[in-house]
Amino acid sequence: MRARRLALHAIVLGAVLAGHAGRAVAQPAQAAPAPAQPEPQQQTDPTGQAAPAEGGAKPEAPDDRLFAPHPPLALWQGAAAEQAQAEQAAAAPAAAGTTRYVIDGYLSASVGLRYRPDAVPRDRYQIGSLGTAAGILVQGAPYEHFRYMIHVGFAALSQPGFNIYVDEADIAYSPFEGLSFKVGHMRVPFSISQVALVTTLMFPTRAGPTEVFQSGADDGIQAALTVLDERVRASIGAYNGSSLGLFDPFFTRVAPVLSAFLDVQPFGTLPAIEADSRHGPFRLGLSCGGLLTRGNVYDAAGYKASTFQDLRMNAAVRAAFRGLFLQGEYLRRLETNDLAGRPSTATGLYGETTYFLLFGDSFGLAPMARIGRSRIDEAFAPRETVEFEAGFGIYPRADLADPSSLRVILEYTNERRVTENETAHGAIANVQLVW
């Protein structure tokens, strides 16, 4: 009888230890008390139940509740571990604030007809791509405080083929929000139309008069400051001047281009595109910029030919109110050198407007018009050009955050070269996709 009791106690003790095995993993092991005297070793049959002791009767079946698992504790431990891992994974990127890369792109496809009635018969008609452009943008912030931007563009030529160019490739360092230092290939902050991404423009192409003063990107370094929720932006920089038309095949100009730019939007930030698709409150933007170049001109043999100074100034105004958007710029250039007695001057200005009409929740229609004028070599051999464009933009997805991501433009263009007494008419259809 004593042996039977001891065997039953051993079975119960083993069952209790087996039922709490899951909790023993998370808790420190405790030493079991030594038995008062050695007992015969219990054996188990293939079913996992203890075999009867030698010479004794088969013990009674133990209570199944002793072997029951403890799901509440196991589930709680598993859920807590998963939640901790999720919190760590979510907190790690937020703390680092890094993004390896983001790829965006756009395609602005144009086709049209241009007619010059006063040109020679060969040049009277031009049919085909009139401004087709595409681009790929790769940007990211792989390390804290550092970010980069790469913008590769493709522009259709009048002949078969595309012109591949780098519109931006730079690295920026931002020690704190609002202040950044940028180095690389970039557009100089000067003309509003020239510095904007082509997909955000009102028309498929940039305003013609601005091309006389700036076209393309430069290599350089820039410091920019943005405060008051992006209502005030200022920048200064130094560049090589490749976008200013300073390079001459017969002479070499050696001088950096110094820039300063200020943009103020006192009543709130203006739309990211040149249209007020959200019919927001009144907003106003005033900006001014300056470019100064002063240096030496060297001839083909490498000797100094003269010294020069090139000063360019720009003033711009923008306004948006309840679907109406207005934009205009005035540009001025004054170049002097120590050989010529009179300066070389140029003037340009343009104005454009559009009104965004909403039909339902997702369809928009925007009639638009732009007129511009430019005069170059005003003091010596003036040449004047007047440009006019009119049409309307169709926005099938006006409900998007950027309605210009899907846009169709139909427009009429007119260019009149006053000095040469020549006129050109054109009709263009443009479809733009941004992704």
C-alpha positions as CSV (number, residue, x, y, z in Angstrom):
1,M,0.0,0.0,0.0
2,R,2.8,2.4,0.8
3,A,4.5,1.8,-2.6
4,R,1.2,2.4,-4.3
5,R,0.8,5.8,-2.6
6,L,4.3,6.9,-3.4
7,A,3.8,5.9,-7.1
8,L,0.6,8.0,-7.3
9,H,2.3,11.0,-5.7
10,A,5.1,10.8,-8.2
11,I,2.6,10.7,-11.1
12,V,0.7,13.8,-9.8
13,L,4.0,15.7,-9.3
14,G,5.1,14.9,-12.9
15,A,1.8,16.0,-14.3
16,V,2.0,19.4,-12.4
17,L,5.5,19.9,-13.7
18,A,4.4,19.1,-17.3
19,G,1.4,21.5,-17.2
20,H,3.7,24.4,-16.1
21,A,6.5,23.7,-18.5
22,G,5.6,26.8,-20.7
23,R,5.9,29.1,-17.8
24,A,9.2,27.7,-16.7
25,V,10.8,29.1,-19.9
26,A,10.2,32.7,-18.8
27,Q,10.9,32.1,-15.1
28,P,14.2,31.1,-13.5
29,A,14.6,27.4,-12.7
30,Q,14.1,26.4,-9.0
31,A,15.8,23.4,-7.5
32,A,13.5,20.6,-6.6
33,P,13.6,19.2,-3.1
34,A,15.5,16.0,-2.7
35,P,13.3,12.9,-1.9
36,A,13.5,11.5,1.5
37,Q,14.6,8.1,0.1
38,P,15.2,6.8,-3.4
39,E,12.2,5.6,-5.3
40,P,12.1,3.2,-8.2
41,Q,12.3,5.0,-11.6
42,Q,9.0,5.4,-13.4
43,Q,8.8,4.3,-17.0
44,T,6.3,5.4,-19.6
45,D,4.5,3.3,-22.2
46,P,4.2,4.4,-25.9
47,T,1.0,6.3,-25.1
48,G,2.9,8.6,-22.8
49,Q,1.2,7.3,-19.5
50,A,3.3,6.1,-16.6
51,A,3.7,2.3,-16.4
52,P,2.7,0.5,-13.2
53,A,5.4,-0.1,-10.6
54,E,6.9,-3.5,-10.3
55,G,4.8,-5.8,-8.3
56,G,2.1,-3.2,-7.9
57,A,-1.3,-2.7,-9.4
58,K,-2.0,-0.4,-12.3
59,P,-2.5,3.2,-11.0
60,E,-5.7,5.1,-11.6
61,A,-5.8,7.4,-14.7
62,P,-4.7,11.0,-13.7
63,D,-7.0,13.9,-14.1
64,D,-6.8,15.4,-17.6
65,R,-7.1,18.9,-16.2
66,L,-3.6,18.6,-14.9
67,F,-2.3,18.3,-18.5
68,A,-4.4,21.1,-19.9
69,P,-2.4,24.0,-21.6
70,H,-2.8,27.6,-20.5
71,P,-3.8,29.5,-23.6
72,P,-4.5,32.8,-21.9
73,L,-0.8,33.1,-20.8
74,A,0.6,31.8,-24.1
75,L,-1.5,34.1,-26.2
76,W,-0.7,37.1,-24.0
77,Q,3.0,36.4,-24.3
78,G,2.8,36.0,-28.1
79,A,0.7,39.1,-28.6
80,A,3.0,41.2,-26.4
81,A,6.1,40.0,-28.4
82,E,4.4,40.8,-31.8
83,Q,3.4,44.2,-30.6
84,A,6.8,45.0,-29.3
85,Q,8.4,44.0,-32.6
86,A,5.9,46.1,-34.6
87,E,6.6,49.2,-32.4
88,Q,10.3,48.8,-32.9
89,A,9.9,48.4,-36.7
90,A,7.7,51.5,-36.9
91,A,9.9,53.6,-34.6
92,A,13.2,52.8,-36.4
93,P,12.5,54.5,-39.7
94,A,10.8,57.5,-38.0
95,A,13.8,58.0,-35.7
96,A,16.2,57.8,-38.6
97,G,14.0,59.8,-41.1
98,T,15.7,58.1,-44.0
99,T,14.4,56.9,-47.4
100,R,16.7,55.1,-49.8
101,Y,15.0,56.2,-53.0
102,V,11.7,57.3,-54.5
103,I,11.2,57.1,-58.3
104,D,8.8,59.5,-60.1
105,G,8.4,60.3,-63.8
106,Y,6.4,62.2,-66.3
107,L,5.6,62.3,-70.0
108,S,4.4,65.4,-71.8
109,A,3.6,64.4,-75.4
110,S,2.9,67.1,-78.0
111,V,2.0,67.1,-81.6
112,G,1.1,70.0,-83.8
113,L,1.4,72.1,-86.9
114,R,3.3,75.4,-87.3
115,Y,2.8,77.7,-90.4
116,R,5.1,80.6,-91.4
117,P,3.5,82.4,-94.3
118,D,6.5,84.7,-95.0
119,A,9.2,82.0,-94.9
120,V,10.7,80.3,-97.9
121,P,8.6,77.4,-99.3
122,R,10.8,74.8,-97.6
123,D,10.2,76.3,-94.1
124,R,6.6,77.3,-94.2
125,Y,5.2,74.2,-92.6
126,Q,6.5,72.2,-89.6
127,I,4.6,69.1,-88.6
128,G,5.4,66.8,-85.7
129,S,6.6,67.0,-82.1
130,L,6.5,70.5,-80.9
131,G,7.7,70.3,-77.3
132,T,7.4,66.6,-76.4
133,A,9.4,66.0,-73.2
134,A,9.8,63.2,-70.6
135,G,11.7,62.8,-67.4
136,I,12.7,60.5,-64.6
137,L,13.2,61.8,-61.0
138,V,15.0,59.8,-58.4
139,Q,15.2,61.3,-54.9
140,G,15.8,60.1,-51.4
141,A,17.3,60.7,-48.0
142,P,19.5,57.7,-47.2
143,Y,21.1,59.3,-44.2
144,E,19.8,61.7,-41.6
145,H,20.1,65.4,-42.7
146,F,21.2,64.4,-46.2
147,R,19.1,64.1,-49.3
148,Y,19.7,63.9,-53.0
149,M,17.8,64.6,-56.3
150,I,18.5,63.3,-59.8
151,H,16.3,64.5,-62.7
152,V,17.1,63.2,-66.2
153,G,15.1,64.7,-69.0
154,F,14.4,63.7,-72.6
155,A,13.4,66.4,-75.1
156,A,12.2,65.6,-78.7
157,L,14.2,67.3,-81.5
158,S,12.9,68.7,-84.7
159,Q,14.8,65.8,-86.4
160,P,14.4,62.1,-85.4
161,G,15.7,61.4,-81.9
162,F,15.8,62.8,-78.4
163,N,18.1,65.1,-76.6
164,I,19.1,63.6,-73.2
165,Y,20.1,66.1,-70.5
166,V,20.5,66.3,-66.7
167,D,18.2,68.9,-65.3
168,E,19.2,68.3,-61.7
169,A,21.8,66.2,-59.9
170,D,22.6,67.5,-56.4
171,I,23.1,66.6,-52.8
172,A,21.6,68.7,-50.0
173,Y,22.5,68.9,-46.3
174,S,19.9,70.2,-43.8
175,P,21.2,70.6,-40.3
176,F,17.7,71.6,-39.2
177,E,14.3,72.1,-40.8
178,G,14.2,75.2,-43.0
179,L,17.9,75.5,-43.7
180,S,19.7,73.6,-46.4
181,F,23.0,73.7,-48.3
182,K,23.0,72.2,-51.8
183,V,25.9,71.4,-54.2
184,G,25.8,69.9,-57.7
185,H,23.8,70.5,-60.9
186,M,20.6,72.6,-60.4
187,R,18.5,75.4,-61.8
188,V,19.4,78.8,-60.4
189,P,16.6,80.5,-58.5
190,F,15.9,83.5,-60.7
191,S,12.9,83.3,-63.0
192,I,9.8,81.7,-61.6
193,S,9.0,80.1,-65.0
194,Q,12.5,78.7,-65.4
195,V,13.0,77.2,-61.9
196,A,9.6,75.4,-61.9
197,L,9.3,71.8,-62.8
198,V,7.9,71.6,-66.4
199,T,4.9,69.5,-65.3
200,T,3.6,72.3,-63.0
201,L,3.5,75.0,-65.7
202,M,0.3,76.4,-67.0
203,F,1.3,75.7,-70.7
204,P,3.3,72.8,-72.0
205,T,6.4,75.0,-72.4
206,R,8.1,77.8,-70.4
207,A,7.4,81.4,-71.1
208,G,9.3,82.5,-74.2
209,P,10.7,85.8,-72.9
210,T,12.4,84.0,-70.0
211,E,14.5,81.9,-72.4
212,V,16.4,85.1,-73.3
213,F,17.7,85.5,-69.8
214,Q,18.0,81.9,-68.4
215,S,17.7,78.4,-69.9
216,G,18.7,75.2,-68.3
217,A,20.7,74.3,-65.2
218,D,24.1,75.2,-63.7
219,D,26.8,73.7,-61.6
220,G,27.2,75.4,-58.3
221,I,26.5,75.7,-54.6
222,Q,23.5,77.1,-52.9
223,A,22.3,78.0,-49.4
224,A,18.5,78.3,-48.9
225,L,16.3,79.3,-45.9
226,T,12.6,78.6,-45.6
227,V,10.6,80.0,-42.7
228,L,7.0,80.8,-41.6
229,D,5.5,77.6,-43.1
230,E,7.2,78.2,-46.4
231,R,5.7,81.7,-46.8
232,V,9.2,83.2,-46.9
233,R,12.0,81.6,-49.0
234,A,15.4,83.1,-49.6
235,S,18.6,81.7,-51.2
236,I,22.1,82.8,-52.2
237,G,24.6,80.9,-54.3
238,A,27.5,80.7,-56.7
239,Y,27.3,79.0,-60.1
240,N,29.3,78.5,-63.4
241,G,26.7,80.3,-65.6
242,S,26.0,77.6,-68.1
243,S,22.3,78.6,-68.3
244,L,23.0,82.3,-69.0
245,G,24.4,82.1,-72.5
246,L,27.8,83.4,-71.4
247,F,29.8,80.9,-73.3
248,D,31.3,82.1,-76.7
249,P,33.1,79.9,-79.3
250,F,35.7,82.6,-79.8
251,F,36.2,83.9,-76.3
252,T,36.3,82.4,-72.8
253,R,34.7,84.1,-69.9
254,V,36.1,83.2,-66.5
255,A,33.9,84.4,-63.6
256,P,31.4,82.9,-61.2
257,V,27.8,83.8,-61.2
258,L,26.5,85.1,-57.8
259,S,22.8,84.9,-57.2
260,A,20.3,86.1,-54.6
261,F,16.6,85.3,-54.5
262,L,13.6,86.2,-52.2
263,D,10.0,85.0,-52.4
264,V,7.3,86.1,-50.0
265,Q,3.8,84.8,-49.8
266,P,2.1,86.7,-46.9
267,F,-1.4,85.3,-47.1
268,G,-0.5,81.6,-47.4
269,T,1.4,79.4,-49.8
270,L,0.3,79.4,-53.4
271,P,-0.7,76.2,-55.3
272,A,2.1,73.8,-56.4
273,I,0.9,74.1,-60.0
274,E,0.1,77.2,-62.0
275,A,-3.7,76.8,-61.4
276,D,-6.1,77.2,-58.5
277,S,-7.8,73.8,-58.7
278,R,-9.0,74.0,-55.1
279,H,-10.7,77.4,-55.4
280,G,-8.9,78.6,-52.3
281,P,-8.8,82.0,-50.5
282,F,-6.8,84.9,-51.8
283,R,-3.0,84.3,-51.9
284,L,-0.3,86.5,-53.2
285,G,3.3,85.9,-54.1
286,L,6.0,88.5,-54.6
287,S,9.5,87.6,-55.6
288,C,12.7,89.2,-56.8
289,G,16.1,87.9,-57.9
290,G,19.5,89.0,-59.1
291,L,22.4,87.5,-61.0
292,L,25.8,89.2,-61.0
293,T,28.9,88.1,-63.1
294,R,32.1,90.0,-63.1
295,G,35.4,88.8,-64.6
296,N,37.8,88.6,-67.5
297,V,37.4,87.6,-71.2
298,Y,40.2,85.6,-72.8
299,D,40.8,85.2,-76.5
300,A,41.5,81.9,-78.4
301,A,45.2,82.2,-77.7
302,G,44.6,82.4,-73.9
303,Y,45.3,86.0,-73.3
304,K,43.1,88.6,-71.6
305,A,41.0,90.5,-74.0
306,S,38.8,92.6,-71.7
307,T,36.9,92.7,-68.5
308,F,33.1,92.5,-68.3
309,Q,30.2,92.8,-65.9
310,D,26.8,91.2,-66.5
311,L,23.8,92.1,-64.2
312,R,20.4,90.5,-64.5
313,M,17.3,91.3,-62.4
314,N,13.9,89.8,-62.1
315,A,10.6,90.8,-60.4
316,A,7.6,88.5,-60.4
317,V,4.0,88.5,-59.0
318,R,1.6,85.7,-58.6
319,A,-2.0,85.6,-57.2
320,A,-4.7,82.9,-56.7
321,F,-8.3,83.4,-55.7
322,R,-11.4,81.1,-56.0
323,G,-10.1,79.3,-59.2
324,L,-8.4,82.3,-60.8
325,F,-4.6,82.3,-61.2
326,L,-2.4,85.1,-62.4
327,Q,1.4,85.2,-63.0
328,G,3.7,87.8,-64.5
329,E,7.4,88.5,-64.7
330,Y,9.7,91.4,-65.7
331,L,13.3,90.7,-66.6
332,R,16.2,93.1,-67.3
333,R,19.8,92.6,-68.4
334,L,22.7,95.1,-68.4
335,E,26.1,94.1,-69.7
336,T,29.2,96.3,-69.9
337,N,32.9,95.8,-70.7
338,D,36.0,98.0,-70.9
339,L,36.1,98.1,-74.7
340,A,32.6,99.0,-75.8
341,G,31.4,102.5,-75.0
342,R,27.7,101.6,-74.5
343,P,26.2,98.7,-72.6
344,S,24.3,95.8,-74.1
345,T,20.8,95.6,-72.7
346,A,17.8,93.3,-72.9
347,T,14.2,93.4,-71.6
348,G,11.5,90.8,-71.3
349,L,8.1,90.5,-69.7
350,Y,5.1,88.2,-69.9
351,G,1.7,87.7,-68.2
352,E,-0.5,84.6,-68.1
353,T,-3.8,83.7,-66.5
354,T,-6.3,80.8,-66.2
355,Y,-9.6,80.1,-64.5
356,F,-10.2,76.6,-63.2
357,L,-13.8,75.4,-63.7
358,L,-15.1,72.4,-61.8
359,F,-17.8,70.1,-63.1
360,G,-18.8,67.6,-60.5
361,D,-16.1,66.2,-58.2
362,S,-13.5,65.0,-60.7
363,F,-13.6,66.9,-64.0
364,G,-12.0,70.3,-64.6
365,L,-11.8,72.7,-67.5
366,A,-9.4,75.7,-67.5
367,P,-9.3,78.3,-70.3
368,M,-5.9,80.1,-70.3
369,A,-4.0,82.8,-72.1
370,R,-0.4,84.1,-72.2
371,I,1.3,87.1,-73.9
372,G,4.9,88.1,-73.8
373,R,7.4,90.4,-75.3
374,S,11.3,90.4,-75.4
375,R,13.8,92.9,-76.8
376,I,17.5,92.1,-77.1
377,D,20.5,94.4,-78.0
378,E,18.3,97.4,-77.4
379,A,21.2,99.9,-77.6
380,F,22.9,98.6,-80.7
381,A,20.7,96.4,-83.0
382,P,17.4,95.9,-81.3
383,R,15.3,92.8,-82.1
384,E,11.8,92.5,-80.8
385,T,9.6,89.4,-80.5
386,V,5.9,89.2,-79.4
387,E,4.3,85.9,-78.4
388,F,0.7,85.0,-77.8
389,E,-0.8,81.7,-76.7
390,A,-4.4,80.8,-75.9
391,G,-6.3,77.5,-75.3
392,F,-7.8,75.4,-72.5
393,G,-6.7,72.6,-70.3
394,I,-8.8,69.5,-69.6
395,Y,-8.4,67.8,-66.3
396,P,-10.2,64.4,-66.2
397,R,-9.1,63.7,-62.6
398,A,-9.4,67.1,-60.9
399,D,-10.0,65.2,-57.6
400,L,-6.3,64.1,-57.5
401,A,-3.9,65.9,-55.1
402,D,-2.1,67.1,-58.3
403,P,-4.8,67.5,-61.0
404,S,-2.0,68.1,-63.6
405,S,-1.0,64.5,-63.2
406,L,-3.5,63.7,-66.0
407,R,-4.0,66.7,-68.3
408,V,-4.9,67.5,-71.9
409,I,-4.1,70.9,-73.5
410,L,-5.3,72.3,-76.8
411,E,-3.8,75.6,-77.7
412,Y,-3.1,78.2,-80.5
413,T,0.3,79.9,-80.7
414,N,1.3,83.0,-82.4
415,E,4.9,84.4,-82.7
416,R,5.6,87.7,-84.4
417,R,9.2,88.9,-85.0
418,V,8.6,92.6,-85.2
419,T,12.1,93.5,-86.5
420,E,12.1,91.0,-89.3
421,N,8.3,91.4,-89.9
422,E,7.7,87.6,-89.8
423,T,4.8,85.8,-88.2
424,A,4.2,82.1,-87.3
425,H,0.9,80.4,-86.4
426,G,0.6,77.1,-84.6
427,A,-1.8,74.6,-83.2
428,I,-0.7,72.1,-80.5
429,A,-2.3,69.2,-78.7
430,N,-0.5,68.1,-75.5
431,V,-1.2,65.1,-73.2
432,Q,0.6,65.0,-69.8
433,L,1.0,62.0,-67.4
434,V,2.8,62.2,-64.1
435,W,3.4,59.2,-61.8
